[in-house]
């Protein structure tokens, strides 16, 4: 059984009458690298929110890690890493980067429990993987936008998720940082963790098979396997021009 199974789902934001996602089906297996592209307002972020149980599924059925998203959304979110788009920490946020990464362990810890050696090890490993050891003691609010992005990626890696989802994770990062992190994600895929990444820029994709999902108007326009080098061309054809994607 696939890790993610969406069968003819419709989703709508609370208070909204119009479906944002319409009759969408998608299956993602362990160890897949899924790139989600398409025009602005195509439903890419909404797709991630639907998988994570953050938006109501009005019709159809969705399961993630064997759990029904409509009835077990809290448990789904414990198993899914999700780096959201456009997050922001106030400059006066007192937590250090290391503490923010440790918060990724809270779903495993439970309420009122102290971190164990395993938790500290997972945090140290995540910080090392993302390459932010020099930021560990720095308060998150004083970090640049790119540094905060790296911290939130480490936060979700420390969670040891069964699925990793990323919404425009490279918007504040230069090419070398993007390329480095793509290598990190490639290693996660090799361990069996599927990656789902919404993106507008497709340079630096890892040299592994890509499961490409192209969305348009709340539906999947294309769902196919391709190489990293083919992604941009396919997206360009769907969008008409890359600057509209």
Secondary structure, 3 states (H helix, E strand, C coil): CCCEEEEEEEEECCCCCCCCEEEEEEEECCCCEEEEEECCCCCHHHHHHHHCCCCEEEEEEEEECCEECCCCHHHHHHHEEEECCCCCCCCCCCCEHHHHHHHHHHHHHCCCCCCCHHHHHHHHHHHHHHCCHHHCCCEHHHCCHHHHHHHHHHHHHHCCCCEEEEECCCCCCCHHHHHHHHHHHHHHHHCCCEEEEECCCCCCCCCCCEEEEEEECCEEEEEEEECHHHHHHHHHHHHCCHHHC
